[in-house]
């Protein structure tokens, strides 16, 4: 049975997205982190506004929940332009893209989320649109076919992707600004949570925000989600002010420990340690034991465990590290074949 996982960087649905919108910054000055990117965007936006031209096309890539969509809205707001939002999976045929492009006004922003999932047929129409602001649309077929050249008004394309490696080289090279977004440090997350608490008009103790920021996995989307859960808890069970006791009780109720691991994360590690003697074990076997989908474990559970060094991927499968054993309070016993596995990998 699928478990609800709130400590995930992926969106949990339309309601979650709507709540995130209310907490988004509106200007570059309000954006936190990535000072180099902010400086590049500030220069590009000021220059394009002075020339009354569209800004260079922008590619943002990195793990989910780090603010790629937010930056697209900020850029459009700073440009004084309208933003049109779509996604790679939504553009199934060329006419879908052409319809959007022909409705763009001068200096508008087109934001395509998960741009790596564009079909090759649709991608072919993006190339001339990005470079020459035109599309060649073929109508009819056979001997009656003809090509219609549709001029477009100059616009800015912002692409976002969690898998930059899946972008085709011709598409990647057409972006003038490309930037990889990194996980946030705790200091930046704390600034973000202060700003969100002020937007929510929520009184708080500094220590309470520090406790939450340490469990947010370096992801502002998770930080905002934890803040909303703790706000609900203190309004019902507490005094309405966010304090350490309230945060501790609320996150304990959600099953989130001091490092940001939830029950599914811990069960994942326990299965590897208890059932499969610490590994190595195939991800399919772990998924079958847990009753979860393989994609859920690979895309949602494993990234953070790999990041903090609780999980190791080898050619023979997944292994729980010594740090994972210590966190769960379990004795670490290296598997007998571990030494030979590492020796084989070095050959």
C-alpha positions in Angstrom: 0.0 0.0 0.0 1.4 3.4 -0.9 2.3 5.7 2.0 1.9 9.4 2.1 5.4 10.9 2.3 5.5 14.6 3.3 9.2 14.7 3.6 9.7 14.6 -0.1 10.9 17.2 -2.5 8.3 16.2 -5.1 4.9 18.0 -5.2 2.2 16.2 -3.3 -0.6 17.6 -5.4 -2.4 20.7 -6.6 -3.2 21.8 -3.0 0.5 21.6 -2.1 1.4 23.7 -5.2 -1.2 26.3 -4.4 0.1 26.7 -0.9 3.7 27.0 -2.2 2.6 29.8 -4.5 1.5 31.9 -1.6 5.0 31.6 -0.1 7.0 32.3 -3.2 9.2 35.3 -3.4 8.2 37.9 -6.1 11.6 39.6 -6.8 15.2 38.7 -7.1 15.9 40.7 -3.9 13.7 38.2 -2.0 15.4 35.1 -3.4 17.7 33.3 -1.1 20.8 31.3 -2.0 22.7 30.9 -5.3 24.3 34.4 -5.3 26.2 33.8 -8.6 22.9 32.9 -10.4 21.1 35.9 -8.9 23.8 38.2 -10.1 23.7 36.7 -13.6 20.0 37.0 -13.8 20.0 40.6 -12.4 22.5 41.7 -15.1 20.6 39.9 -17.9 17.2 41.3 -16.8 18.5 44.9 -16.5 20.2 44.7 -19.9 17.2 43.3 -21.7 14.8 45.8 -20.1 17.1 48.7 -21.2 17.1 47.4 -24.8 13.4 46.4 -24.7 14.4 42.9 -25.9 13.6 39.5 -24.5 16.0 38.0 -22.0 18.3 35.1 -23.1 16.7 31.7 -22.8 17.4 30.1 -19.4 17.8 26.4 -18.4 17.5 25.5 -14.7 18.4 22.0 -13.7 18.7 20.2 -10.4 16.7 18.1 -7.9 13.0 18.9 -7.4 11.9 21.4 -4.8 14.8 23.8 -5.0 12.9 26.7 -6.7 13.2 26.3 -10.5 9.5 27.2 -11.0 9.7 30.0 -8.5 12.7 31.5 -10.3 10.7 31.4 -13.6 7.9 33.4 -12.0 10.4 35.9 -10.5 12.2 36.4 -13.8 8.8 37.1 -15.5 7.8 39.5 -12.8 11.2 41.3 -12.9 10.8 41.6 -16.7 7.3 43.0 -16.3 6.1 40.2 -18.6 3.4 37.6 -18.7 4.4 34.0 -18.0 2.8 31.0 -19.8 3.4 27.7 -18.0 3.3 24.2 -19.5 5.3 21.0 -19.2 7.1 18.5 -21.4 4.5 15.7 -21.0 1.7 18.1 -21.8 3.1 19.0 -25.2 2.4 15.7 -27.0 2.3 17.0 -30.6 3.7 20.0 -32.5 0.4 21.8 -32.7 0.3 22.0 -28.9 3.5 23.9 -28.9 2.7 26.1 -32.0 -0.6 27.1 -30.4 1.2 28.4 -27.3 4.0 30.1 -29.2 1.7 32.0 -31.6 -0.1 33.5 -28.6 3.0 34.9 -26.9 3.4 38.7 -26.8 6.6 40.6 -27.1 9.0 39.7 -24.2 6.6 37.2 -22.7 8.1 34.2 -20.8 7.3 30.6 -21.7 8.1 28.2 -18.9 8.4 24.5 -19.8 8.8 22.2 -16.7 10.4 18.8 -17.2 11.6 19.9 -20.6 13.6 16.7 -21.0 10.4 14.9 -21.6 9.6 16.7 -24.8 9.0 14.3 -27.8 11.5 14.6 -30.7 8.8 15.8 -33.0 7.9 18.7 -30.6 11.5 19.5 -29.9 12.2 20.1 -33.6 9.8 23.0 -33.6 11.5 24.6 -30.6 14.9 25.1 -32.3 13.8 27.7 -34.9 11.4 29.3 -32.4 14.3 29.9 -29.9 16.9 31.1 -32.5 14.9 32.9 -35.2 11.5 33.4 -33.5 9.6 31.5 -36.2 8.1 28.1 -36.8 7.5 26.3 -40.1 4.2 24.4 -39.8 3.4 21.7 -42.4 -0.2 21.3 -43.5 -1.8 18.6 -45.6 0.3 15.7 -46.8 1.7 14.1 -49.9 1.8 16.2 -53.1 -0.6 18.7 -51.6 1.5 19.4 -48.5 2.8 22.9 -48.0 4.8 24.7 -45.4 3.5 27.8 -43.6 6.1 30.1 -42.0 4.7 31.6 -38.8 6.6 34.5 -37.4 6.7 34.7 -33.6 7.1 37.7 -31.3 10.4 37.7 -29.5 10.1 35.7 -26.2 12.1 34.1 -23.5 12.0 30.3 -22.9 12.8 29.0 -19.5 13.3 25.3 -19.2 13.4 23.3 -16.0 14.5 19.7 -15.6 15.5 17.3 -12.9 17.5 15.2 -15.4 19.8 17.5 -17.5 21.6 14.4 -18.9 18.4 13.5 -20.8 18.4 16.8 -22.7 19.5 16.5 -26.3 22.7 18.4 -27.1 21.0 20.6 -29.8 18.4 21.8 -27.3 20.9 22.3 -24.4 23.2 24.5 -26.5 20.4 26.9 -27.4 20.1 28.2 -23.9 22.1 31.3 -23.2 22.0 30.8 -19.4 22.2 27.4 -17.8 22.6 26.8 -14.1 22.5 23.8 -11.8 20.6 24.4 -8.5 22.3 22.8 -5.5 20.7 21.7 -2.2 20.4 24.6 0.3 22.5 24.9 3.4 20.8 25.2 6.8 21.5 28.9 7.1 19.6 29.6 3.8 16.8 27.3 4.8 16.5 29.2 8.1 16.2 32.5 6.2 13.6 31.0 3.9 11.5 29.7 6.9 11.7 33.1 8.6 10.3 34.7 5.5 7.6 32.1 5.1 6.6 32.5 8.8 6.2 36.2 8.3 4.1 35.7 5.2 1.9 33.3 7.2 1.8 35.9 10.1 2.9 33.1 12.4 4.7 34.0 15.6 7.7 31.8 16.3 10.7 31.1 18.4 14.1 31.1 16.6 15.0 27.7 18.0 11.8 26.2 16.6 12.8 27.2 13.0 16.3 26.0 13.6 14.9 22.6 14.6 12.8 22.4 11.4 15.5 23.7 9.0 17.8 20.8 10.1 15.2 18.3 9.0 14.3 19.8 5.7 16.8 17.9 3.6 18.3 21.0 2.1 15.0 21.6 0.2 12.9 24.8 0.6 9.7 23.0 -0.6 10.1 20.5 2.3 10.9 23.4 4.7 7.7 25.2 3.8 5.7 22.0 4.1 7.0 21.2 7.6 6.3 24.8 8.6 2.7 24.5 7.5 2.3 21.2 9.4 3.8 22.6 12.6 1.6 25.7 12.2 -1.5 23.5 12.1 -0.4 21.6 15.1 0.3 24.7 17.3 -3.0 26.2 16.4 -4.9 23.1 17.5 -2.7 21.6 20.2 -0.6 24.6 21.3 -0.8 28.3 22.0 -0.6 29.4 18.4 3.1 30.3 18.7 5.6 28.1 17.1 8.0 26.8 19.8 10.4 23.9 20.2 8.0 21.7 22.1 5.4 22.2 19.4 7.8 21.4 16.6 9.1 18.3 18.4 5.6 17.0 19.0 4.4 17.8 15.5 7.3 16.1 13.8 7.2 13.1 16.1 3.6 12.7 15.1 4.7 12.8 11.4 7.4 10.2 12.2 10.3 12.5 11.2 13.5 12.2 13.1 16.4 14.6 13.8 18.0 14.0 10.4 14.8 14.3 8.4 14.2 10.6 7.9 10.6 9.4 8.0 9.1 6.0 8.6 9.5 4.8 5.0 13.2 5.8 5.0 13.8 3.9 8.2 11.8 0.8 6.9 13.8 0.9 3.7 17.1 0.7 5.7 15.8 -1.9 8.1 14.8 -4.2 5.3 18.3 -4.0 3.9 19.9 -4.6 7.3 17.5 -7.1 8.9 16.1 -9.1 6.0 19.2 -9.0 3.7 22.0 -8.8 6.2 23.0 -5.2 5.2 23.2 -6.0 1.5 24.1 -6.0 -1.3 20.5 -6.5 -2.4 18.6 -5.6 -5.6 16.2 -2.7 -5.5 13.4 -4.9 -6.9 13.8 -7.3 -3.9 13.6 -4.4 -1.4 10.5 -3.0 -3.2 8.8 -6.4 -3.1 9.5 -6.8 0.6 8.2 -3.3 1.4 5.2 -3.5 -1.0 6.3 -0.3 -2.7 6.9 0.6 -6.3 10.5 0.6 -7.5 10.2 4.1 -8.9 9.1 5.4 -5.5 12.1 4.1 -3.8 14.6 5.2 -6.5 13.2 8.7 -7.0 11.9 9.6 -3.5 13.7 7.5 -0.9 17.2 6.8 -2.2 18.5 10.3 -3.2 18.6 11.6 0.4 20.0 8.4 1.9 22.7 8.5 -0.7 23.4 12.2 0.0 23.9 11.7 3.7 25.9 8.5 3.3 23.4 6.0 4.7 23.2 4.0 1.5 25.7 2.7 -1.0 25.0 1.6 -4.6 27.3 -1.1 -5.9 27.2 -3.4 -9.0 25.6 -6.1 -6.9 22.9 -4.0 -5.3 22.2 -1.6 -2.4 24.1 -1.7 0.9 23.3 0.0 4.2 26.4 1.8 5.5 27.8 1.9 9.0 26.3 5.3 9.5 22.9 3.9 8.8 23.4 1.2 11.4 24.5 3.7 14.0 21.5 6.0 13.3 19.1 3.1 13.8 20.9 1.8 16.8 21.9 -1.5 15.2 25.2 -3.3 15.3 27.2 -3.0 12.1 28.5 -6.3 10.7 30.2 -6.0 7.3 29.0 -8.8 5.0 31.6 -11.4 4.2 31.7 -10.6 0.5 32.1 -6.9 1.0 35.9 -6.9 0.8 35.9 -8.9 -2.3 33.3 -6.7 -3.9 35.4 -3.6 -3.4 38.5 -5.4 -4.7 36.6 -6.4 -7.8 35.5 -2.8 -8.4 39.1 -1.6 -8.2 40.3 -4.1 -10.9 
